[in-house]
């Protein structure tokens, strides 16, 4: 049961560390009103398009009385599910058209993750999760459902490669041999958090074949699907992989389509974490939808959020413009942040083209400044303490299951002055 214990320890660590962001977020730096506050480049929020979205909402919002009622039920209004289906059909290029009956709306993708974990695995059964991973996946999947999350190690293997699929199978067989329990699902973050890359189509297909072989569900969290942008700054031998949804793959001869599920929401692509609105997309599994009708009572999205999301997603002209402008701003912000890192001699994992993250090696920089630092020390903990002392919050790779100490996730989807102040404080922390 070593994997189960690892999952429990990881979950406890994440739960403990989650107290830090709330403290940071209640004391956020502002050069005019709170110059002594924390500079927060650790929480995955996109601040670049807030003005655009708010201007649109404030000209469109008008609430009929029905939005103060329970409306159409816990899995989302008929109108919203039609709007989401239309958005997915336009932007995700599904192999088979998405219709509203394929969708279950939740109050955020975290609730969606918990629901599918509960639905697919009994307590103690496993879900595979490649490292590094979005840290909150661990409690989302295990805290209440008591699912065993099985971290998959890749070492020097590219986690997006065909070879990496073999590492998933190795972790599966090891877990089943030691625990005597089945692995029920494989969880992907696509595009990836924290690495900011997309899975190649051929890797998705090989993962689907693996799931078919062991009768597992493939869960593809595609919450950053529309936040894919042009990388103009990294010098790369091959261009970054474009995004292709798991929905876009014709599963004929690959996997039973009842095993394929996609998650999406408004939090990231529309910079609206506070709307608390996500969706489970399952096109060929009526049993799952029947099971969700009970538990979604506890993830009922606000009728106001339901209404707002419907307005936005029904307006294809606005969403097209929004996505294009958002991609341009993310591309520019990434290039700006990378140049600041280079100017300060901080290494980053090159090749990102999606989401809001730079995966940076602050441990290496810290050892350069402190050459007497023992090689066997946990440099990540020392760097984290130094960062917090300088009141800059960057997420520690330890919370993301990083296989190497000293790596951190920096969120670049912030105004330039904010990124500049963050890097200034990071360098002070290295001293």
C-alpha positions in Angstrom: 0.0 0.0 0.0 3.0 2.3 -0.5 1.3 4.3 -3.2 -1.8 4.8 -1.0 0.4 6.2 1.8 2.2 8.4 -0.7 -1.1 9.7 -1.9 -2.2 10.4 1.7 1.1 12.2 2.5 0.9 14.3 -0.7 -2.7 15.2 0.0 -1.8 16.3 3.6 1.1 18.4 2.2 -1.1 20.1 -0.4 -3.9 20.8 2.2 -1.3 22.4 4.5 0.2 24.5 1.8 -3.2 25.7 0.6 -3.4 27.8 3.6 -0.5 30.0 2.2 -2.4 31.2 -0.9 -5.4 32.4 1.1 -3.2 34.4 3.4 -1.3 35.8 0.4 -4.5 36.6 -1.4 -5.9 38.6 1.5 -2.8 40.8 1.5 -2.0 41.4 -2.2 0.6 43.9 -3.2 -0.5 47.2 -4.9 2.1 49.9 -5.5 -0.5 52.6 -4.6 -2.6 51.1 -1.8 -0.6 48.2 -0.3 3.1 48.4 -1.2 4.0 46.0 1.6 1.7 43.3 0.5 2.5 39.9 -1.1 3.2 39.7 -4.8 1.3 36.7 -5.9 2.6 34.8 -9.0 1.7 31.4 -7.6 -2.1 31.2 -8.0 -3.4 30.2 -11.5 -5.4 33.3 -12.4 -5.4 35.2 -15.7 -5.6 38.9 -14.9 -4.9 40.0 -18.5 -8.5 40.2 -19.8 -10.5 41.1 -16.7 -11.4 44.6 -18.0 -12.6 43.2 -21.4 -14.8 40.6 -19.8 -16.2 42.9 -17.1 -17.1 45.6 -19.7 -19.0 43.0 -21.7 -20.8 41.6 -18.7 -21.8 45.0 -17.4 -23.5 45.9 -20.7 -25.3 42.5 -21.1 -26.4 41.4 -17.6 -30.1 41.5 -16.9 -31.6 38.9 -14.6 -35.1 37.6 -15.0 -36.8 36.3 -11.8 -36.3 32.6 -12.7 -32.6 33.1 -12.0 -33.4 33.5 -8.4 -35.0 30.0 -8.4 -33.6 26.4 -8.6 -34.2 26.9 -12.4 -33.6 23.6 -14.4 -31.9 21.5 -11.8 -28.4 20.6 -10.5 -26.7 19.7 -13.8 -27.1 23.1 -15.4 -29.9 24.9 -17.2 -31.0 23.6 -20.6 -29.9 27.0 -22.1 -26.4 26.7 -20.6 -25.8 23.2 -21.6 -26.8 24.1 -25.2 -24.5 27.1 -25.1 -21.6 25.0 -23.8 -22.3 22.3 -26.4 -22.2 24.9 -29.2 -18.9 26.3 -27.9 -17.3 22.9 -27.7 -18.5 22.0 -31.2 -17.0 25.2 -32.6 -13.6 25.2 -30.8 -12.8 21.5 -29.8 -13.5 19.9 -33.2 -15.2 16.9 -31.7 -15.3 13.7 -33.8 -18.9 13.4 -32.9 -21.1 16.4 -32.3 -21.6 17.3 -28.6 -25.2 17.8 -27.4 -26.6 19.1 -24.2 -27.4 15.6 -22.9 -23.7 14.8 -22.9 -23.0 17.5 -20.3 -23.3 17.9 -16.5 -22.5 21.3 -15.1 -20.8 21.8 -11.8 -19.7 24.7 -9.6 -16.1 24.5 -10.9 -13.9 21.8 -12.3 -12.7 20.8 -8.9 -16.2 19.5 -8.2 -16.2 17.8 -11.5 -12.9 16.0 -10.7 -14.2 14.8 -7.4 -17.4 13.6 -9.0 -15.6 11.4 -11.6 -13.2 10.1 -9.0 -16.1 9.0 -6.9 -18.0 7.6 -9.8 -15.2 5.6 -11.3 -13.3 4.2 -8.3 -14.3 2.6 -5.0 -12.3 3.6 -1.9 -8.7 2.3 -2.2 -8.9 1.8 -5.9 -6.4 3.7 -8.1 -6.2 6.6 -10.5 -3.0 7.3 -12.4 -1.5 10.8 -12.4 1.7 11.7 -14.1 4.3 13.9 -12.4 4.6 16.8 -12.1 0.9 17.4 -11.6 -1.6 20.1 -10.6 -1.2 19.7 -6.8 -4.9 20.1 -6.0 -5.7 17.0 -8.1 -4.6 14.9 -5.1 -7.3 16.2 -2.6 -9.9 16.6 -5.4 -9.6 12.9 -6.2 -8.8 11.4 -2.8 -9.9 13.5 0.1 -13.6 12.5 0.1 -13.8 9.7 -2.4 -10.8 7.9 -0.7 -9.4 7.0 -4.1 -5.7 6.1 -4.2 -3.9 8.6 -6.5 -0.9 6.8 -8.1 1.9 9.3 -9.0 3.7 8.2 -12.2 7.4 8.9 -12.4 9.1 9.7 -15.7 12.7 10.5 -14.7 14.4 11.6 -17.9 11.6 10.6 -20.1 9.5 13.4 -21.7 6.0 13.0 -20.0 4.3 13.9 -23.3 6.0 11.2 -25.3 4.9 7.8 -26.5 7.6 6.3 -24.3 5.9 7.9 -21.3 2.8 5.7 -21.8 4.9 2.7 -20.8 5.7 4.4 -17.5 1.9 4.7 -16.8 1.6 0.9 -17.4 4.5 0.2 -15.1 3.0 2.2 -12.3 -0.4 0.5 -12.8 1.1 -3.0 -12.6 3.1 -2.1 -9.6 0.1 -0.7 -7.8 -2.1 -3.6 -8.6 0.6 -6.1 -7.5 1.2 -4.5 -4.2 -2.3 -3.5 -3.3 -4.4 -6.2 -4.9 -6.7 -3.4 -6.1 -7.6 -2.2 -9.6 -6.7 1.0 -11.3 -9.9 2.5 -12.6 -8.8 5.7 -14.4 -6.0 7.8 -15.8 -6.1 11.6 -15.2 -4.6 14.0 -17.7 -4.2 17.8 -17.5 -4.3 18.8 -21.2 -3.0 21.4 -21.8 -0.7 20.7 -18.9 -0.5 22.4 -15.5 2.3 23.2 -14.5 4.4 22.5 -17.7 2.3 24.6 -20.1 2.4 22.0 -23.0 -0.1 20.0 -25.0 -0.1 16.2 -25.5 0.5 15.1 -29.1 -2.4 13.3 -30.8 -0.4 10.1 -31.1 0.3 10.1 -27.3 -3.4 10.6 -26.5 -4.2 7.7 -28.8 -1.6 5.4 -27.1 -3.0 6.4 -23.7 -6.5 5.6 -24.9 -5.2 2.2 -26.0 -3.7 1.6 -22.6 -7.0 2.5 -20.9 -8.8 0.1 -23.2 -6.3 -2.7 -22.4 -7.0 -2.3 -18.6 -10.6 -1.2 -18.9 -9.8 2.2 -17.4 -11.5 5.6 -17.8 -9.5 8.4 -19.5 -10.2 11.8 -17.9 -8.9 14.7 -19.9 -9.0 18.0 -17.9 -9.0 20.6 -20.7 -9.7 23.7 -18.7 -6.8 25.5 -20.5 -8.0 24.4 -24.0 -8.4 27.9 -25.4 -5.4 29.4 -23.6 -2.9 28.2 -26.2 -0.7 30.9 -27.7 2.4 31.4 -29.9 5.8 31.0 -28.3 7.9 33.7 -29.9 10.9 33.7 -27.5 12.2 30.2 -26.9 14.7 28.8 -29.3 13.4 25.4 -30.2 14.3 22.6 -32.7 10.7 21.7 -33.2 7.7 24.0 -32.6 5.4 23.4 -29.6 2.6 20.9 -30.0 -0.8 22.5 -30.9 -3.8 21.6 -28.7 -6.1 18.8 -29.9 -8.9 17.8 -27.6 -9.5 14.2 -26.6 -13.0 14.8 -28.0 -11.5 15.3 -31.5 -10.2 11.7 -31.7 -12.5 9.1 -33.4 -12.2 6.3 -30.9 -13.3 3.6 -33.3 -10.9 0.7 -32.9 -9.0 2.5 -30.1 -11.1 2.6 -27.0 -14.7 2.1 -25.9 -16.0 5.7 -26.1 -17.8 5.1 -22.7 -14.3 5.4 -21.2 -13.5 8.9 -22.6 -14.4 12.0 -20.6 -13.4 15.7 -20.9 -13.6 18.4 -18.2 -13.8 22.1 -19.0 -14.8 25.4 -17.3 -14.9 29.2 -17.3 -12.2 29.7 -14.8 -9.1 29.8 -17.0 -10.0 30.4 -20.6 -12.2 33.3 -19.6 -10.2 34.4 -16.6 -13.2 34.0 -14.3 -12.3 31.7 -11.4 -15.0 33.4 -9.3 -17.8 32.3 -11.6 -17.4 28.8 -10.2 -18.6 27.0 -13.3 -17.3 23.7 -14.8 -18.7 20.9 -17.0 -18.2 17.1 -17.3 -18.4 16.0 -21.0 -19.2 12.3 -21.4 -20.7 11.5 -24.8 -21.3 7.7 -24.4 -21.8 6.9 -20.8 -25.4 7.2 -19.6 -24.6 5.3 -16.4 -22.2 8.1 -15.4 -24.9 10.8 -16.1 -27.4 8.8 -14.0 -24.9 8.6 -11.1 -24.2 12.3 -11.4 -27.8 13.3 -11.0 -27.5 12.5 -7.3 -24.2 14.0 -6.3 -24.5 17.2 -8.5 -27.0 18.4 -5.9 -23.9 19.3 -3.9 -22.1 21.1 -6.8 -25.1 23.1 -7.9 -23.8 26.1 -9.9 -25.3 29.5 -9.1 -28.2 30.5 -11.4 -26.5 33.9 -11.8 -23.2 32.1 -13.0 -25.3 29.9 -15.2 -27.0 33.0 -16.8 -23.7 34.9 -17.3 -21.9 31.9 -18.9 -24.9 31.4 -21.2 -24.7 35.0 -22.4 -21.0 34.8 -23.0 -20.9 31.5 -24.8 -23.9 32.2 -27.0 -22.1 35.3 -28.4 -19.7 33.6 -30.9 -18.5 37.0 -32.2 -17.5 38.1 -28.7 -15.9 34.8 -27.7 -13.9 34.6 -31.0 -12.5 38.1 -30.4 -11.9 37.4 -26.7 -10.0 34.2 -27.4 -7.8 35.8 -30.1 -7.0 38.8 -27.9 -6.3 36.6 -24.8 -3.9 34.4 -26.8 -2.0 37.5 -28.0 -1.7 38.9 -24.5 -0.6 35.5 -23.1 2.0 35.2 -25.8 3.4 38.7 -25.1 3.3 38.2 -21.3 5.2 34.9 -21.6 7.9 36.5 -23.8 8.2 39.4 -21.4 8.5 37.1 -18.3 11.0 34.8 -20.1 13.2 37.7 -21.0 13.2 38.9 -17.3 14.2 35.4 -16.2 17.0 35.3 -18.7 18.2 38.7 -17.7 18.5 37.4 -14.1 20.1 34.1 -15.0 17.1 31.9 -14.0 16.5 28.7 -16.0 13.0 27.8 -17.3 11.7 24.8 -19.0 11.4 26.0 -22.6 8.7 25.1 -25.1 5.6 26.2 -23.4 2.6 27.4 -25.5 -0.4 26.9 -23.3 -1.9 28.1 -20.0 -0.2 30.6 -17.6 2.9 28.9 -16.3 6.6 29.1 -16.3 8.4 26.1 -14.8 11.5 27.6 -13.3 14.6 26.3 -11.5 15.1 28.5 -8.5 17.0 25.8 -6.7 19.8 26.0 -9.3 20.0 29.8 -9.0 20.0 29.6 -5.2 23.0 27.1 -5.3 24.8 29.5 -7.7 24.5 32.3 -5.1 25.2 29.9 -2.2 27.9 27.6 -3.5 28.4 26.1 0.0 24.8 24.8 0.1 25.0 20.9 0.5 24.0 19.0 -2.6 21.8 16.7 -0.6 19.8 19.4 1.1 16.2 20.1 0.2 16.9 23.3 -1.5 13.2 23.8 -2.5 12.2 24.3 1.2 15.0 26.9 1.7 14.0 28.8 -1.5 10.3 28.8 -0.5 11.1 30.2 3.0 13.2 32.9 1.4 10.5 33.8 -1.1 7.9 34.1 1.6 10.2 36.3 3.7 10.5 38.7 0.7 6.7 38.5 0.4 6.6 37.0 -3.1 4.5 33.8 -3.6 5.6 31.4 -6.2 4.2 27.8 -6.1 6.7 25.2 -4.9 7.3 22.3 -7.2 7.1 20.0 -4.2 3.3 20.6 -4.2 3.2 19.5 -7.9 4.9 16.2 -7.4 8.1 17.5 -9.0 10.7 14.8 -9.4 13.5 17.3 -8.7 13.8 19.7 -5.8 14.1 23.5 -6.5 11.6 23.8 -9.3 8.7 26.3 -9.0 5.6 27.3 -10.9 5.5 31.0 -11.8 2.2 32.4 -13.2 2.9 35.0 -15.9 -0.7 36.1 -16.7 -0.3 39.4 -14.8 0.3 43.0 -15.7 4.0 43.8 -16.5 4.6 45.9 -13.5 3.4 43.0 -11.4 5.8 40.5 -13.0 8.6 43.0 -12.7 8.0 43.4 -9.0 7.7 39.6 -8.6 11.1 39.0 -10.2 12.7 41.8 -8.3 11.6 40.1 -5.0 12.6 36.7 -6.3 16.1 37.9 -6.9 16.2 39.4 -3.4 15.2 36.1 -2.0 18.2 34.4 -3.8 20.7 36.6 -1.9 
